[in-house]
Amino acid sequence: MLTAAIISGLGLGSMYALLALGFHITYVVSRTVNFAQGSAMMIGAVLGYSLCVTAGLPWWLAAVLSLALCALYGLAIDLFLVRPFHSRGSEAWLMATVAGGILVDNLVLFSFGKEPRQFDVALLHQHLQVLGSNVQALQLLIPLAGAGIALALYLVRRYTRLGKVLEATVQNPRAAQLMGIRVNRVVACAFAVSTVFAGIAGLLIAPLYNVHADMGTLFGLKAFAVAILGGIASANGVFLAGLLFGLAEALITLQFGSAFTQIFTFGLVIIALALRPNGLFGKQTLVKV
């Protein structure tokens, strides 16, 4: 049971980390976050289910189309809910993204229905023996996929031209614009990538949980807690915090039951932030005035 709990915790943690990396990307590029990130995860799961199960498309094609639509959703959030307010120096984008997420959740509720649905895939029926414990193949794939995506993000930022453009925008947007970098496009790309990450998390986690219109709400809240806990400006810290959060959830559930999971995990988050206000892996920054 301990082995299964650890594997399950790593899988959940990597999904929290993917969602939290979306918060990280938009924050470092534009100093804004997308509080509709949870709804992007739900959209990925619902679209994957609808295209694969309802429309009968192959799983890989349904996944590609779902992620493409998630990217468009991220672009729409930047264009209509963030940029009009942020460009005027207003903080109203905070409420706009929250309202946008609620609006999308309810639109999906009316169109998709409120009944949870099981997203059945072949990997659910394949099991492997790990340290004497019977584990679903999908539960092993999820943390590997999460780690692979995080590694790909690191490599892109470190070794590609796109990564250099992104770093220039992060360090000094005005100087980057003077050098010919289209900052608005970089910010739009960051929002698209953030919602694609959320969509991937939704597609991976959907077969293990029922697909429904409200599934992204709690995931989004936990992911934001993970982003703050890891130090939202640190990609490595955010990913590690996601794994720690998922492991803590799984071990607390194993030891005390699911009724105490949220109480203890968020209690630990509060304690950790009280001791480390900048996050477990965040660094205090000095601002010259």
DAPE-V236651 format. One record per residue. N is the residue number from 1. RES is the residue in one small letter. PHI is phi in whole degrees, 0 to 359 (none if undefined). D_CENTER is the distance of its C-alpha to the mean C-alpha in Angstrom with 2 decimals. Layout:
BEGIN
n=N res=RES phi=PHI d_center=D_CENTER
n=N res=RES phi=PHI d_center=D_CENTER
END
This chain:
BEGIN
n=1 res=m phi=none d_center=27.23
n=2 res=l phi=294 d_center=25.96
n=3 res=t phi=299 d_center=24.91
n=4 res=a phi=297 d_center=23.08
n=5 res=a phi=294 d_center=21.33
n=6 res=i phi=294 d_center=20.26
n=7 res=i phi=295 d_center=18.94
n=8 res=s phi=297 d_center=17.11
n=9 res=g phi=295 d_center=15.70
n=10 res=l phi=294 d_center=14.57
n=11 res=g phi=296 d_center=12.88
n=12 res=l phi=298 d_center=11.05
n=13 res=g phi=298 d_center=10.38
n=14 res=s phi=291 d_center=8.97
n=15 res=m phi=290 d_center=6.42
n=16 res=y phi=300 d_center=5.73
n=17 res=a phi=295 d_center=6.07
n=18 res=l phi=298 d_center=3.92
n=19 res=l phi=298 d_center=0.89
n=20 res=a phi=292 d_center=4.64
n=21 res=l phi=296 d_center=5.94
n=22 res=g phi=297 d_center=5.32
n=23 res=f phi=300 d_center=7.29
n=24 res=h phi=299 d_center=9.48
n=25 res=i phi=298 d_center=10.44
n=26 res=t phi=291 d_center=11.60
n=27 res=y phi=292 d_center=13.20
n=28 res=v phi=289 d_center=15.22
n=29 res=v phi=276 d_center=16.33
n=30 res=s phi=234 d_center=17.29
n=31 res=r phi=60 d_center=17.04
n=32 res=t phi=230 d_center=15.09
n=33 res=v phi=230 d_center=11.66
n=34 res=n phi=258 d_center=10.36
n=35 res=f phi=282 d_center=10.76
n=36 res=a phi=264 d_center=10.43
n=37 res=q phi=299 d_center=6.64
n=38 res=g phi=296 d_center=7.40
n=39 res=s phi=291 d_center=10.18
n=40 res=a phi=295 d_center=8.53
n=41 res=m phi=297 d_center=7.13
n=42 res=m phi=298 d_center=10.73
n=43 res=i phi=298 d_center=12.29
n=44 res=g phi=302 d_center=11.19
n=45 res=a phi=291 d_center=12.71
n=46 res=v phi=294 d_center=15.66
n=47 res=l phi=295 d_center=16.52
n=48 res=g phi=300 d_center=16.43
n=49 res=y phi=296 d_center=18.71
n=50 res=s phi=296 d_center=20.91
n=51 res=l phi=285 d_center=21.50
n=52 res=c phi=276 d_center=21.99
n=53 res=v phi=275 d_center=23.82
n=54 res=t phi=285 d_center=25.40
n=55 res=a phi=276 d_center=26.18
n=56 res=g phi=79 d_center=26.84
n=57 res=l phi=284 d_center=25.11
n=58 res=p phi=301 d_center=24.41
n=59 res=w phi=301 d_center=21.02
n=60 res=w phi=295 d_center=20.25
n=61 res=l phi=290 d_center=21.41
n=62 res=a phi=299 d_center=19.47
n=63 res=a phi=294 d_center=16.23
n=64 res=v phi=297 d_center=17.27
n=65 res=l phi=296 d_center=18.30
n=66 res=s phi=298 d_center=15.20
n=67 res=l phi=290 d_center=13.00
n=68 res=a phi=296 d_center=15.82
n=69 res=l phi=290 d_center=15.77
n=70 res=c phi=297 d_center=12.06
n=71 res=a phi=298 d_center=13.07
n=72 res=l phi=297 d_center=16.04
n=73 res=y phi=297 d_center=14.14
n=74 res=g phi=296 d_center=12.37
n=75 res=l phi=297 d_center=15.91
n=76 res=a phi=294 d_center=17.40
n=77 res=i phi=298 d_center=15.30
n=78 res=d phi=296 d_center=16.44
n=79 res=l phi=289 d_center=19.93
n=80 res=f phi=254 d_center=20.72
n=81 res=l phi=249 d_center=18.70
n=82 res=v phi=246 d_center=18.21
n=83 res=r phi=300 d_center=20.90
n=84 res=p phi=301 d_center=23.92
n=85 res=f phi=272 d_center=23.43
n=86 res=h phi=295 d_center=22.20
n=87 res=s phi=294 d_center=25.08
n=88 res=r phi=263 d_center=27.52
n=89 res=g phi=77 d_center=26.22
n=90 res=s phi=268 d_center=25.10
n=91 res=e phi=266 d_center=22.24
n=92 res=a phi=293 d_center=22.23
n=93 res=w phi=300 d_center=18.93
n=94 res=l phi=304 d_center=17.43
n=95 res=m phi=288 d_center=19.17
n=96 res=a phi=296 d_center=18.89
n=97 res=t phi=289 d_center=15.11
n=98 res=v phi=298 d_center=15.42
n=99 res=a phi=297 d_center=18.36
n=100 res=g phi=297 d_center=16.79
n=101 res=g phi=296 d_center=14.02
n=102 res=i phi=296 d_center=16.91
n=103 res=l phi=299 d_center=19.06
n=104 res=v phi=295 d_center=16.84
n=105 res=d phi=303 d_center=16.36
n=106 res=n phi=286 d_center=20.13
n=107 res=l phi=297 d_center=20.94
n=108 res=v phi=293 d_center=19.15
n=109 res=l phi=301 d_center=20.94
n=110 res=f phi=286 d_center=24.25
n=111 res=s phi=271 d_center=23.84
n=112 res=f phi=271 d_center=22.09
n=113 res=g phi=101 d_center=23.78
n=114 res=k phi=265 d_center=22.95
n=115 res=e phi=284 d_center=23.88
n=116 res=p phi=297 d_center=21.18
n=117 res=r phi=232 d_center=21.58
n=118 res=q phi=273 d_center=21.39
n=119 res=f phi=266 d_center=19.75
n=120 res=d phi=272 d_center=22.27
n=121 res=v phi=232 d_center=21.84
n=122 res=a phi=297 d_center=24.31
n=123 res=l phi=295 d_center=22.24
n=124 res=l phi=294 d_center=22.38
n=125 res=h phi=259 d_center=26.13
n=126 res=q phi=254 d_center=26.22
n=127 res=h phi=235 d_center=26.60
n=128 res=l phi=231 d_center=27.24
n=129 res=q phi=266 d_center=29.14
n=130 res=v phi=234 d_center=27.41
n=131 res=l phi=53 d_center=29.76
n=132 res=g phi=82 d_center=31.60
n=133 res=s phi=250 d_center=28.63
n=134 res=n phi=276 d_center=27.89
n=135 res=v phi=236 d_center=24.21
n=136 res=q phi=294 d_center=22.59
n=137 res=a phi=299 d_center=21.85
n=138 res=l phi=296 d_center=18.42
n=139 res=q phi=293 d_center=17.56
n=140 res=l phi=279 d_center=18.65
n=141 res=l phi=292 d_center=16.89
n=142 res=i phi=300 d_center=13.32
n=143 res=p phi=294 d_center=13.45
n=144 res=l phi=295 d_center=15.46
n=145 res=a phi=296 d_center=13.11
n=146 res=g phi=299 d_center=10.18
n=147 res=a phi=294 d_center=12.91
n=148 res=g phi=296 d_center=14.33
n=149 res=i phi=292 d_center=11.45
n=150 res=a phi=297 d_center=11.18
n=151 res=l phi=294 d_center=14.97
n=152 res=a phi=298 d_center=15.17
n=153 res=l phi=298 d_center=13.31
n=154 res=y phi=298 d_center=15.82
n=155 res=l phi=294 d_center=18.70
n=156 res=v phi=297 d_center=18.08
n=157 res=r phi=292 d_center=18.04
n=158 res=r phi=271 d_center=21.02
n=159 res=y phi=236 d_center=23.29
n=160 res=t phi=246 d_center=22.92
n=161 res=r phi=297 d_center=24.39
n=162 res=l phi=300 d_center=21.13
n=163 res=g phi=297 d_center=19.88
n=164 res=k phi=293 d_center=23.10
n=165 res=v phi=298 d_center=22.71
n=166 res=l phi=297 d_center=19.28
n=167 res=e phi=296 d_center=20.80
n=168 res=a phi=297 d_center=23.81
n=169 res=t phi=293 d_center=21.87
n=170 res=v phi=295 d_center=20.02
n=171 res=q phi=288 d_center=23.40
n=172 res=n phi=202 d_center=25.56
n=173 res=p phi=301 d_center=24.59
n=174 res=r phi=292 d_center=28.23
n=175 res=a phi=294 d_center=29.69
n=176 res=a phi=299 d_center=27.27
n=177 res=q phi=293 d_center=28.43
n=178 res=l phi=293 d_center=32.01
n=179 res=m phi=274 d_center=31.50
n=180 res=g phi=96 d_center=30.62
n=181 res=i phi=280 d_center=26.82
n=182 res=r phi=277 d_center=25.51
n=183 res=v phi=299 d_center=23.02
n=184 res=n phi=300 d_center=22.03
n=185 res=r phi=292 d_center=21.11
n=186 res=v phi=297 d_center=19.02
n=187 res=v phi=296 d_center=17.12
n=188 res=a phi=299 d_center=16.77
n=189 res=c phi=298 d_center=15.55
n=190 res=a phi=298 d_center=12.84
n=191 res=f phi=293 d_center=11.63
n=192 res=a phi=296 d_center=12.05
n=193 res=v phi=296 d_center=10.13
n=194 res=s phi=298 d_center=7.04
n=195 res=t phi=284 d_center=7.48
n=196 res=v phi=294 d_center=8.54
n=197 res=f phi=302 d_center=5.58
n=198 res=a phi=296 d_center=4.19
n=199 res=g phi=297 d_center=7.87
n=200 res=i phi=299 d_center=8.31
n=201 res=a phi=301 d_center=6.46
n=202 res=g phi=296 d_center=8.69
n=203 res=l phi=295 d_center=11.58
n=204 res=l phi=286 d_center=11.65
n=205 res=i phi=273 d_center=11.51
n=206 res=a phi=303 d_center=13.73
n=207 res=p phi=295 d_center=16.95
n=208 res=l phi=271 d_center=16.78
n=209 res=y phi=230 d_center=16.28
n=210 res=n phi=291 d_center=18.03
n=211 res=v phi=273 d_center=16.60
n=212 res=h phi=204 d_center=17.25
n=213 res=a phi=292 d_center=16.53
n=214 res=d phi=261 d_center=15.40
n=215 res=m phi=294 d_center=12.95
n=216 res=g phi=275 d_center=9.82
n=217 res=t phi=298 d_center=11.67
n=218 res=l phi=290 d_center=11.70
n=219 res=f phi=299 d_center=8.24
n=220 res=g phi=296 d_center=7.19
n=221 res=l phi=296 d_center=10.16
n=222 res=k phi=295 d_center=9.58
n=223 res=a phi=296 d_center=6.30
n=224 res=f phi=293 d_center=8.61
n=225 res=a phi=298 d_center=11.33
n=226 res=v phi=296 d_center=9.85
n=227 res=a phi=299 d_center=9.47
n=228 res=i phi=291 d_center=13.02
n=229 res=l phi=296 d_center=14.27
n=230 res=g phi=279 d_center=13.58
n=231 res=g phi=93 d_center=14.97
n=232 res=i phi=301 d_center=12.59
n=233 res=a phi=276 d_center=14.89
n=234 res=s phi=249 d_center=14.72
n=235 res=a phi=296 d_center=12.25
n=236 res=n phi=297 d_center=14.17
n=237 res=g phi=295 d_center=14.24
n=238 res=v phi=297 d_center=10.55
n=239 res=f phi=294 d_center=10.24
n=240 res=l phi=296 d_center=13.47
n=241 res=a phi=296 d_center=12.64
n=242 res=g phi=298 d_center=9.81
n=243 res=l phi=296 d_center=12.61
n=244 res=l phi=296 d_center=15.14
n=245 res=f phi=296 d_center=13.48
n=246 res=g phi=296 d_center=13.16
n=247 res=l phi=297 d_center=16.71
n=248 res=a phi=299 d_center=18.04
n=249 res=e phi=301 d_center=16.97
n=250 res=a phi=295 d_center=18.58
n=251 res=l phi=289 d_center=21.68
n=252 res=i phi=295 d_center=22.23
n=253 res=t phi=297 d_center=22.09
n=254 res=l phi=297 d_center=24.50
n=255 res=q phi=277 d_center=26.82
n=256 res=f phi=245 d_center=26.93
n=257 res=g phi=100 d_center=25.47
n=258 res=s phi=293 d_center=22.52
n=259 res=a phi=297 d_center=24.35
n=260 res=f phi=257 d_center=23.79
n=261 res=t phi=300 d_center=20.20
n=262 res=q phi=292 d_center=18.64
n=263 res=i phi=299 d_center=21.80
n=264 res=f phi=286 d_center=21.81
n=265 res=t phi=294 d_center=18.18
n=266 res=f phi=287 d_center=17.91
n=267 res=g phi=296 d_center=21.48
n=268 res=l phi=295 d_center=20.62
n=269 res=v phi=298 d_center=17.91
n=270 res=i phi=299 d_center=20.69
n=271 res=i phi=297 d_center=23.17
n=272 res=a phi=298 d_center=21.07
n=273 res=l phi=287 d_center=20.46
n=274 res=a phi=294 d_center=24.15
n=275 res=l phi=276 d_center=25.16
n=276 res=r phi=230 d_center=22.70
n=277 res=p phi=301 d_center=21.94
n=278 res=n phi=270 d_center=20.10
n=279 res=g phi=95 d_center=17.76
n=280 res=l phi=297 d_center=18.69
n=281 res=f phi=240 d_center=18.30
n=282 res=g phi=276 d_center=18.66
n=283 res=k phi=240 d_center=22.00
n=284 res=q phi=288 d_center=24.23
n=285 res=t phi=254 d_center=25.06
n=286 res=l phi=260 d_center=28.53
n=287 res=v phi=245 d_center=29.21
n=288 res=k phi=277 d_center=32.73
n=289 res=v phi=235 d_center=34.37
END
